Amino acid sequence: MKSNPQGSKLLQGAFILSAAAILSKLIGTLQKIPLQNLGGDAVFGIYNTVYPLYTMLVTVAMLGLPAAVSKFVAEASAGKAEYEGRRVLLLSAVLTAVSGVVLGIAVYAGAPVIAVWVGNSHVTPALRSSAWGLAVVPLMAALRGYFQGLHNMVPTAVSQVVEQSVRVAVMIALLLYLTSIGTDAAGIAAGALLGSAGGGAAGLLIMLLYLRRHRRSGAQPELAASAETAGPPAWSGAAAGRRASAIGARQLLAYGLPVMLGALAVPLVGLVDVFTVPRLLSTGGSEAAAMAQFGIYNRGLPLVQIVTMLATSLSVVFIPALAEAKYRGDLALIQTRCSLSLRWFWLLGLAASVGLAVLVEPVNVALYGDASGSTAMTWLAFTAAGSTVSIISAALLQGLGAVRAPALHLLAAALLKAALNLLLVPQQGITGAAIASVAAHGLAAALNVLLLHRQGHLRLRLADALVRPALLLAGLGLAAAAVSSGIGGVAAAAGLGGSRTAALAQSLLGVLAGCAVFAIGAIALRLLSESELRQLPGFGPRLADKLKKLRLFP
């Protein structure tokens, strides 16, 4: 049987891109901890107000064109029309560059107005700093789309890691400098946001270097071989003009804009917080105090985002696997994969939620220096369960062809979040906002799961969803709490009680104890069999082989 070099190249490229995405997201998530430690809660609050707005504006500025470029360049490459691929790149580069610069100017000039919408004037300098990133990041994304269309994922992967690394380095350098000269919270946050422009510029430089190397290398080997045997290439002369004219700005935007609108649905719940919580917290108090409280509210988000990052990275495995099963008409396989994946991501999300909730105080002290906002952080911990199920169930629906439904469900979740914020924040402050987040992510997850069930792709069993997981999670929580409490007692006896070192030991050892109980309990309660694990696409068979070698399966 002959191997498929193109298929192997695609799989290798997907792995490279996934690994780079995980690494870059991890860097971007964990950088929030030194940001709070160096800048304080007020700076942290301003940053977490502006950065979600910045990411939304970047999505708008890109116009969905990276996906469109990837598609049309891949088609041009398959048809040996490299000239047309280059023309698509040039057109998309002009569109994204103009879009980014125009939107950047609008944000810079309109920062005071946006600050009024947010309800806090302290965000104005940070908004103006974020405008510089809008000028470079969309163009970088278009170049990434070009190389992805050529099935070359290395430039995208390298630029992602470089972008995040430089962004964090610039942010920390400016934090150290600005705090040393006594700059106020608004100025420090503005400096931190300049890291996005620095990272974007570094990522763009990497992409331009790869583009220069690509152009110097000339035609691709397969195109050259084709030219030797088939005469003049299809992309030369009049043929090139006819093919090039087939794709214009209208075609690119017609494909890209729906992609952009779909991408905007993902951060909706977080944007509701940006436009409601600071304003509600400012009522009857100062804007600076409101920003400090909003910073405390955001302490738990980086930890939750690590869990959802894992779910997002793994969710891409299920889309092609389910699409293939649906194409073959294998309804039994669809039902098995949907039920198994949802059951296990529900368990993992719950385990993360319970573990963080139990260890919230030592984790808060270890990472942020004090226990402020621990109650809100406890509630935010439970967004891990809902958001994880929401992400995976959305991927399952997309794999089965229901592309619009997850976006509509996120819109419903955002509306619920806004209503609950208005109701709860004036009464309970940031704890009310955290409760609203749990409800919103839970609604999105429930709507996705119910749709899968209604379509006949999912079997819902109470024992699998609630009863046996409750036993497992009770054991996890008790083990983590007992170990953490024991370490705290030892630290107190040694005169280290309440220190960040003691809190770090409590957190790490508590997590290890919880993980051990989770692994042992999952096998003891037969929550996953070897045959079920092998049916998970991608990583399932390899993980089953490793667990069997460890004699964890009979």
N, C-alpha and C positions, 0 to 999 in steps of 0.2 A: 504493500500500500504506500502510495507516494505521500510525502509530507506536503503541507500547504505553507510555503514560505510567507505568503501574504497574511494568512491567518495567524501564524506565529508572530509576525511583526506587529500585528494589531494587538494581540494579547500582551506582548512585551511592552508595547507603548502604553496600553491601559494600565499595566502594573506600575510603570515609571510615573505616569501622571497621578495615579492614586497615591503612591508613596509620597510624592512631592506635595500633593494637596494636604495629606495628613500632617506632614512635617510643617508646612507653612501655616496651617490652621492652628497647630499646637503652639508654634512660636507666637502667633497673633493672639491666642487666648491667654497664654501664660504671661505675656508682657503686661497685662493689666495689674498683676500683683505688684511688681516694682513701681508701676505708675502710682498706685495708691500709697505704697510705702514712702515714696520720695515726695509726692505732691500733696498727699492728704486727701481727705474725703471730698472737700469742695472741688478740687481739681479733678478728682475721679468722677464726680457728678457731672461737671461740665463736659468732660471728655465723652462720657457715656450718653450724654444728650446729643452731642454734635456728631459723633462717629456713625451712629445708625442713619442719621440724615445724609451724611457723606456717602455711605455705601449705597443708599437709595439713589442719590443723584448720579453716582457713577454708573449704576445700572441704567438709568434713563439716558445718560450721555452716550453709552455704548450702543443704544438703539437696537440691541439684539444682533448687531452685525457680526460679532465674532462667530456665532453659530451659523449665520448665513454665509460668511466667508468660508468657513470650514466645509460646508455642504457644496457650494459651487466650485470651490477649488478642487475638492475631491472628485467631482464629476469631470472637471476639465482635465485633471491628471489622468483619470481613467480613460478619457477620450484622446489622450496624447496631445491635448491642446494647452501646452504650458503657457503660451502667450496669453490666452484667455484667463488663466489663473492669476497671472501677474497683473492683468488689467483689473480683475476683481479686487485684488489686494490694493492697488492704487486708488480705486474708487472708494473702497471702504475706509482706507486710511484718511482720505480727504474728508469724508463724511464724519468720521469719529473725531478727527482733530478739530474740525470746525464746531461740531456739537459740544465737545469738551470745553473749548475756549469760550464759546458763547455762554454756556451754562456756568462756567467758572466766573466770568465777568458779572453775570446776573447775581450769583451768590455773593460775590464780594461787595457789589453795590447794594444789594438788597438784604445784607446781613442784619441791619437794625430792624427791618420789617419782619424777617423770619424770627428774630428774637422776641418780637412782640407776640407772634403766633405761639411760640413756645411758652411765653409768659415769664421770661427771665432775661434781663439785659446783659448778664454776665457771659452769655454764650456768644456775643457779637464778635470779639477778637478771634475766637476759635473757629467760627464759621468762615471768617475771612482767610484764616490759615488753610482751612480745608479746600478753599477754592483753587489753590495752586495745584493740588493733586488732580483736580478735575481736568486740568490742562494737559496732563501727560498720560494718565492711566487708560482712558478709552482707546487712544492710539496704540498703546502697548497691547491691549486686549485684542485689537484687530490683527496685529502681527501674530499673536498667538494662534488666532483662528486660521491664519494662512498655513502655518506649519502643521497644525492639527489636520488640516485638509490634505496635506501631503503625507499623513500618517507618521510624521516625525514629532514625537512628543517630548524629546529631550530639550529643545529650546524653551518650551512652556514650563517644563519642570524646573530647569535651572533658573529661569527668570522668576518663578514663583518663590523659590527659596531665597534668592538674592533680594527680591523686593521686600519680603517680610523681615529678613535679617537686617537690611539697611534701615528699614523703617523703625525697627526697635532700637537699633544703635543710635540713630539720629535723635529719636525721642528721648532716650535715656541721657544722652550727652546734653541736650538742651534742658532737660529736667535738672540735671546737676548744676548746670551753669545758672539757670534762671532762679533756682532756689537759693543758690549761694549769694546772689546779689539782691535778694529780698523782693523779687517780683511778686505781684499779687496773684491770686488764684486764677483769675481770668487770663492774665498774661502767660502763666505757666502752662495752662491748658492749651492756649494758642500755640505755644512752642511744641507741645506734645503732638498736636495735630499736624505740624509741619513735617513730622516724620513720614506721613503718608505721601507727601510730595517728594521727599527724598527717596523713599522706597520705590515710588512709581518711576522716578527718573532713572534710578539704577536698573530697574526691570526693563524699562524701555531701551536703555543702552545695551543691555544683554541681547534683546531681540534684534536691535539694529546690527550688532556684530554678527549674529547668526545669519541675518538676511544678507549682509555683505559677503559672508563666506559662501552662502548658498548661490549667490549670483556669480561669484568668481569660479565656482566649481563647474558652471556651465550646465548643459542639459543633463538630466538624470540618466544613469546608465541604460535603463530600460528604454528611454526615449531614443537614445543614440543608436541602440541596437535596432530599434524599429525603423529608424531613418535609413540605416544601411540596407535593410531588406525591402522596404516598402516605398522607396523614393522620397520625394519632398514631404515634409511633415504637414499634417492637416492644419497646423496653426500658422503656416506661412502665407504671405501674399494676400490675395483676395479672399481666400478661405478664412484666413485669420480675421480679416475685417468683418466678414459675415458672422462668424462665431462670436467675436468680441462684442458686436452690437446686440447680441441676443440677451445679454445681461447688463442691465443698467441700474441706476439708483432706485427706480421704482420696484424692480424685482428684488433687490437686496432688502429694501425696507418692507416689502410685502411679506417676506419671510421672517425678517428680524423683529419687527414690532410686536407680533403676537408672542414671540419668545421673551421679549422684554417685559410685556405685561404679565406673563406667567411668573417671571422671576420676581416681580414686584410684590406678588402675593406672599412670599415667604417671610419678609421682615415686617409684615403688617402689625403683628401683635406687639413687637418691640417699639414700633413707631407710635403706637397708641400711647405707650408710657411716656415717650418723649414729649408729646403734645398735650398731655393731661397731668401727669404726676408733678412736674416742677411747678406748674401754675396752681394746682390744688394745694401743694405744700406751702406756697408763698402766701396763701390767704391768711391774713392775720399775723404774718411774720415777715422776716427779711428775706430778700432773694438769695443772699449768701448762705443763710441757714438752710433754705430750701435745697440749694445745690449740694450742701454737705449731707443732708438727709438722703437725697437722691443717690449720692455716691455710696452711702452705707447700704442703700437698697440694692445696688448693683454688685455688692461684694460676692453674692452667691452665684452670679451668672457665669463667671469663667469656669467654675467647677461643673455646673450643669452643661455648659457648652462642650466640655471635653467628652461627656457622654453622648450628646447629640452629634458631635463631630464624628464619633465612631459609627453611629447609626447612619449618618449621611454618607460616609465613605463606603460602608457595606451595602447601602441601599441600591447602588448602581449595579450590583451583581444580579439583583432580582429582576430588573426590567427586561433585559434580553432573554433571561431564562424563562420567564413567564410568557413573553411574546412568542418564543419558540414553541412552548408547550401549547399555547392557544392555537398557533398555526397548525400544529399536528392534530389538534382536537383532543388532546389528552386531558380530559376534565378531571380525572382522578389525580393526576400528578399536580395539576393546578391547585386542587383543593388541599392536597397534602402539603405542598410548599407554602401556601398561604397560611394554613393553620399552624404549621410548625414554626415558621419564621415569626409570626405574630406572637405566638406563645412565648418564644424565647426572648424576643426583644422586650416584651412586656415584663418578663421576669428580670432581665438585666436592668431595665429602667427602674423597676420597683426596688431592686437590690441597691442600686445607686442612690435612690431617693431615701430609703430607710437608713442606709449607712451614713449618708451625709446628715440626715436629721438627728441621728443618735449622737454623732460626733461633732455637731455644729459648733459648740462652744470652743473646744480645743482647736478645731480647724480655723475658726475665725481669729482666735488669738495668734495661732502659729503663722497665718498668712498676713494678717492685717494689724496685729499688735494689740488689739483689744477685742472685747466681746460685744461691741455696739451692733445693734441690729440683728442679734442672734435669732430672735423670734421670727422676723421677716425672712431670714435666711433658712430657717426650718421649713417654712411654707414653700419658699422657692425651690427647696430640694425636691419637692414632689412634682415640680414641672418636668423633671427628668423622665418620669414614667410616661406622662401624657405626650410630651414632645417626641420621645423615642418611638412610641407606637404611631404617632401621627406621621413621622417621617417614613417609617417602613411601610405603613399601610398606603401612603401616597405613592410610593415606588411600586407597590403591588398593583394598584389601580392603573398607574401609567403603563405598566407592562401589559396589562389586559386591555389597554386602549381607552380607558377613561381618563383623559388628560385634563379636562376642565374641572371635574368634580373636586379634586383636592384643593384647587385654588379657590373655588367657591366656599368650601368648608373653612378654609383659613380666613376668608372674608367674614363669614358668620362668627368665627372665633374672635376676630378683631372687634366686631360690633359688640359682642358680649363683654369683652375686656373693657371697652370704653364705657359701657353702661355701669359695670361693676366698679370701675375706678371712680366714676362720678359719685357713686353711692357710698363706697367704703373708705376711700382715701381721706375725705374730710373727717370721718369718725375715728379711723384707726391708723392713719398715716401710712407709712411704707408697708406695714403689715397688711393693710387693706389692699394695697397694690399687688402684693405677693399672692394673697388669696385669689384675687381676680385673675392672675396669671395661671394659677393651677386650674381654675375653672375653664379658662379660654383654651388652653392646650388640651384639657380633657375633652372639651366639646369637639375640637377638630379631630382628635383621635376617634371618638365615639362615632362621629358621622362617617368617617372613612371605613371603620370596621363594620358598621351597619350596612353600608352600601355593598361591601364585599359579601356580607352574609345574604343580603337580599338578592344579589346576582347569582347566588348558589356556589360561590367560590370558597366559602368558609363555613366550618362547623364550629358552633359555639358551645362549649361544655363548661358548666359551672365549676366542676371539680378541677379542671385544668386551669381555669382563669382565676379562681379565687381560693378554693379550699386548700389544696396542697401548697400553692404558693404562700398562703398565710402561715402555714407551719414552717416552711423554709425561712421566710423572712423574720418570723419571730425568733428563730434560732440565731439568725445572722445578727439581728439587733441586740439580743441578749449577750452574745459573745463579744461584739464590738464594745458595748457599754461596759461589760465586766472588765475587759482588758484595759480599756481607757481609764476606768475608775481605779483599777489596781495600780497602773503606772502613775496616775495622779497622786495616789497615796504615798507611793515610794518617793516621788519627787518632792512632796511636801515634807516628808521626814528628812530628806536630804537638804532641806532649805531652798529648794528650787520651785516651790509651789507658785503657780500663776505666771511663771516665766514662759517666754516663747519657746525655749528649748524643751521644757517639759511638755508644753502643748503640742509641739511637733512630734515628740515621742509618743504621746497619747494618740495622736491622729494616725501616724504611720502603723503602729502596732495594732490599733483598733481596726484599721482597714485590713491588715493582713489576717487578723482573727476572723473578721466577717467574711473575707474571701474564702478562707479555708472551710468554714462552716457551710457556706453556699455551695462549694464544689462537692463536699461530702454529702450534704443533704440532698442535692439534686440527683445524685446517683442512688442514694438510699431510698428516696421517694419515687424512683423510676420516672422522673420528669422528662427524661430523654433516653431513648434507646439507640443502639448502634445503627439499626436500619433507618431510623428517622434522621439521624445526623448525616448519614450518607446521602440522603436525598436533598440536602441543602446545596444549592448551586455554588460552584467555585471552591470554597474552603472546606465544605462539609466532609468529603471523603478523606482528605488529608488529616483533618482534625480527628476523625474517627480512628484512623490508623494509629495516630500518636497515643490516643487514649487507650486503645486496645493493647499497645505495647506496654503501657503503664499498668495493665491489668485492671483498668477501671470499668471495662465491659466484660461480661462473662464470655 
